Amino acid sequence: MAEFIDLVLLAMLALTALRIIFLKDLFAVVMLFGIYSFLSALIFVNLDAVDVAFTEASVGAGISTVLMLGTLALTGRKEKPSTHSTLLPLFVVLVTGAALIYGTLDMPPFGDPDNPVHQHVAPRYIEESPKEVGLPNMVTSVLASYRGFDTLGETVVVFSALIGVFSLLGVRRKQKKDLDSGLESHRVLHVVAKVIIPLVILFALYVQFHGDFGPGGGFQAGVIAAAAFILYALVFGLPKAFAVVGPKFLQWMAAFGVLLYASVGLYSMYKGGHFLDYNQLAADPVAGQHYGIIIIELGVGFTVFAVMLNIFYAFGSQAERSNVQ
Amino acid sequence: MNFILDYYNYWVVVFLMMAGFYIVISANNLVKKIVGLNVFQTSVFMLYISMGKVTGGTAPIVAEGVTQYSNPLPHVLILTAIVVGVATTAVGLALIVRIKRAYGTVEENEFENKDDAI
């Protein structure tokens, strides 16, 4: 049955990608891309990657789509007809594709437990991590503890993306009060948003703190919380959202998250261990692992939340500026 | 039939990868190029997660009575890659907004001869 679902979903995914190629209306392209992300999230669930599906659904279908729509508001929604021939790209793609298909025939069969990828490192994570780290969710154990250094690097990359977007766009903090911002006249949206937003934030907190036991963690929680505030900014307008959490505060928050993560590493060095060696954080190594993972997941959550929301602010204030002019 | 089931996932991955690649090299519009890059990126995610799947396995969260888990390592790599992916997409989109402001267009063939206009 799982194979059948896999077949159907992957076929739908391929069709969506095919449609994206030929559509000229960019608004429809972006919407199809949202569908594409949701379909891939479904496939990830079917392939047992629940944590990944969670991230893809909230990031790919949520934040990416909103950012692309924000860009379209500034650049226009129609793609002009292409002038140069499509034969050369088609030829290049067909040749590359044929070579890759030929290459897949050397891959080990899908789903076989004896595949090389399952022989190294992974058995140790699966067998030892519940004892060594003491968490049921192996993905969180590997992400936050075994590969903690890696995750620190990725948090820094997310942080530097914020610096990149800010140096390119910047945020206008002083918005005029009479600016026609948000959806003032949509009473239904106001009421629905006010009901939904607290629930979304509550869910984000659940994902943040339950990530050790079920699917979830700092990355997903940060994005979900940011989505709640983005909904608020879209419905009530940017000036009101700035009054709740301003861009300046979010800049400090993004830096604080990275520093919180790194300081756990430094503290474990101070205690006599290696960088990010959580065993040193408490007398009992397993308890130390728990403390370490909760704190660094919190750091990741802070940074991801602040960066995603601030990037949206940057795009949103650009769009409002161009509306005024 | 078994042969097809063994390789179906990888073939769809190659198809998606090539669809994304085609959009990136053939589209004139920069926003569409970014969508193409994202399609390409998701196909790479799909490849990793397909490799991590074990037939008869379950999600890598310890539960009673389960002996076979799928491989958690690709999940970790891709989870962080998705978040980094959206961060880089945001930088790309910000560049497009600046290009629009400087050249007045986001069609590749329209601004390539305008370098001396600024």
Contacts between the chains, C-beta under 8 A, distances in Angstrom:
chain1	res1	chain2	res2	distance
A	3	B	5	6.1
A	6	B	8	7.7
A	6	B	9	7.1
A	7	B	8	6.6
A	10	B	8	7.0
A	10	B	9	6.7
A	10	B	12	4.3
A	11	B	12	7.7
A	13	B	12	6.9
A	13	B	16	6.7
A	14	B	12	5.7
A	14	B	15	5.4
A	14	B	16	6.5
A	14	B	19	7.7
A	17	B	15	7.4
A	17	B	16	5.3
A	17	B	19	4.1
A	17	B	20	7.2
A	17	B	39	5.6
A	18	B	19	6.5
A	20	B	19	7.3
A	20	B	23	6.8
A	20	B	35	6.4
A	20	B	36	7.8
A	20	B	39	6.6
A	21	B	19	6.1
A	21	B	22	6.2
A	21	B	23	5.8
A	26	B	29	6.7
A	26	B	31	5.7
A	26	B	32	6.4
A	29	B	31	7.9
A	29	B	32	6.2
A	29	B	35	5.7
A	30	B	31	7.8
A	30	B	35	6.9
A	33	B	35	5.2
A	33	B	38	6.5
A	33	B	39	7.4
A	36	B	39	6.8
A	36	B	42	7.0
A	37	B	42	7.1
A	40	B	42	5.3
A	40	B	45	7.1
A	40	B	46	6.5
A	43	B	46	6.8
A	43	B	49	7.8
A	44	B	45	7.9
A	44	B	49	5.7
A	47	B	49	5.0
A	47	B	50	6.4
A	47	B	52	7.3
A	47	B	53	4.6
A	47	B	70	7.3
A	48	B	52	7.6
A	48	B	53	6.0
A	48	B	54	7.8
A	48	B	57	6.1
A	48	B	58	6.1
A	48	B	59	4.6
A	48	B	60	7.2
A	48	B	69	8.0
A	48	B	70	3.9
A	49	B	49	4.7
A	49	B	52	6.8
A	49	B	59	7.4
A	49	B	70	7.3
A	49	B	74	7.5
A	49	B	75	4.7
A	49	B	78	7.2
A	50	B	59	4.8
A	50	B	61	7.5
A	51	B	75	5.6
A	51	B	79	5.4
A	52	B	45	7.2
A	52	B	49	6.1
A	52	B	75	5.3
A	52	B	78	5.1
A	52	B	79	5.2
A	52	B	82	7.0
A	55	B	79	5.2
A	55	B	82	4.7
A	55	B	83	6.6
A	56	B	42	7.7
A	56	B	45	7.3
A	56	B	82	5.7
A	59	B	82	5.3
A	59	B	83	6.1
A	59	B	85	7.7
A	59	B	86	4.8
A	60	B	38	7.6
A	60	B	42	7.0
A	60	B	82	6.8
A	60	B	86	7.4
A	63	B	86	5.5
A	64	B	38	6.6
A	64	B	86	5.3
A	64	B	89	5.9
A	67	B	86	7.7
A	67	B	89	6.8
A	67	B	90	5.6
A	67	B	93	5.5
A	68	B	31	6.6
A	68	B	34	7.1
A	68	B	35	7.1
A	68	B	93	6.7
A	70	B	93	7.6
A	71	B	31	5.8
A	71	B	93	4.6
A	71	B	96	5.9
A	71	B	97	6.2
A	72	B	31	6.4
A	74	B	97	5.4
A	74	B	100	6.0
A	75	B	30	7.9
A	75	B	31	6.2
A	75	B	96	6.5
A	75	B	97	7.3
A	75	B	100	4.9
A	75	B	106	4.7
A	76	B	106	7.6
A	79	B	27	7.3
A	79	B	28	7.0
A	79	B	29	4.3
A	79	B	32	5.9
A	79	B	107	7.9
A	80	B	28	6.6
A	80	B	29	7.2
A	80	B	107	5.3
A	80	B	110	7.9
A	82	B	26	7.0
A	82	B	27	7.4
A	82	B	28	5.1
A	82	B	109	8.0
A	83	B	28	7.6
A	83	B	109	5.8
A	84	B	109	7.1
A	86	B	26	5.4
A	89	B	22	5.8
A	89	B	25	4.6
A	89	B	26	4.0
A	90	B	22	7.0
A	90	B	26	7.7
A	92	B	25	6.8
A	93	B	18	4.9
A	93	B	21	5.6
A	93	B	22	4.6
A	93	B	25	7.6
A	94	B	18	7.9
A	96	B	18	6.5
A	96	B	21	6.8
A	97	B	14	5.8
A	97	B	15	7.3
A	97	B	17	7.8
A	97	B	18	4.1
A	100	B	14	4.5
A	100	B	17	7.1
A	100	B	18	7.6
A	101	B	11	6.3
A	101	B	14	5.5
A	104	B	7	5.7
A	104	B	10	4.0
A	104	B	11	6.4
A	104	B	14	6.4
A	105	B	7	7.1
A	107	B	7	7.1
A	107	B	10	5.7
A	109	B	6	3.8
A	109	B	7	7.5
A	110	B	5	7.0
A	110	B	6	5.3
A	110	B	7	6.8
A	110	B	8	7.3
A	110	B	9	5.2
A	110	B	10	7.1
A	110	B	50	6.2
A	110	B	53	7.0
A	111	B	53	5.3
A	111	B	54	6.1
A	111	B	55	3.6
A	112	B	54	7.9
A	112	B	55	7.0
A	113	B	54	5.1
A	113	B	55	7.0
A	113	B	56	7.8
A	113	B	57	7.6
A	113	B	68	7.1
A	115	B	51	7.3
A	117	B	51	5.2
A	117	B	52	7.0
A	117	B	71	6.3
A	117	B	74	7.6
A	118	B	54	6.5
A	118	B	71	5.4
A	121	B	73	6.2
A	122	B	71	4.6
A	122	B	72	6.8
A	122	B	73	5.3
A	125	B	72	5.6
A	125	B	73	6.6
A	126	B	60	6.8
A	126	B	69	5.2
A	126	B	72	6.9
A	130	B	62	5.1
A	136	B	61	5.4
A	136	B	62	4.0
A	136	B	63	7.6
A	137	B	60	7.5
A	137	B	61	4.9
A	137	B	62	7.8
A	138	B	60	4.2
A	138	B	61	6.9
A	138	B	62	7.3
A	138	B	69	7.1
A	138	B	72	4.2
A	139	B	60	5.9
A	139	B	61	7.8
A	139	B	72	5.0
A	139	B	75	5.0
A	139	B	76	5.7
A	139	B	79	7.0
A	141	B	72	8.0
A	142	B	72	5.5
A	142	B	73	6.4
A	142	B	76	4.6
A	143	B	76	4.7
A	143	B	79	6.7
A	143	B	80	7.2
A	147	B	76	6.1
A	150	B	80	7.3
A	151	B	80	6.2
A	154	B	80	4.3
A	154	B	83	6.9
A	154	B	84	5.5
A	157	B	84	5.1
A	157	B	87	6.4
A	158	B	83	6.1
A	158	B	84	6.5
A	158	B	87	4.7
A	161	B	84	7.9
A	161	B	87	3.4
A	161	B	88	6.3
A	161	B	90	5.9
A	161	B	91	5.4
A	162	B	87	7.7
A	164	B	91	4.4
A	164	B	94	7.0
A	165	B	90	5.5
A	165	B	91	5.8
A	165	B	94	4.6
A	168	B	91	7.4
A	168	B	94	4.1
A	168	B	95	6.3
A	168	B	97	7.4
A	168	B	98	5.5
A	169	B	94	5.1
A	169	B	97	6.3
A	169	B	98	7.4
A	213	B	61	7.8
A	214	B	61	6.6
A	215	B	59	7.4
A	215	B	61	7.2
A	217	B	79	7.9
A	219	B	79	6.4
A	219	B	80	6.9
A	219	B	82	8.0
A	219	B	83	4.9
A	223	B	83	7.3
A	304	B	83	6.3
A	307	B	87	6.8
A	308	B	86	7.7
A	311	B	87	7.8
A	311	B	90	4.6
A	314	B	94	7.0
A	315	B	90	8.0
A	315	B	93	7.2
A	315	B	94	7.6
A	315	B	97	7.4
A	318	B	97	5.9
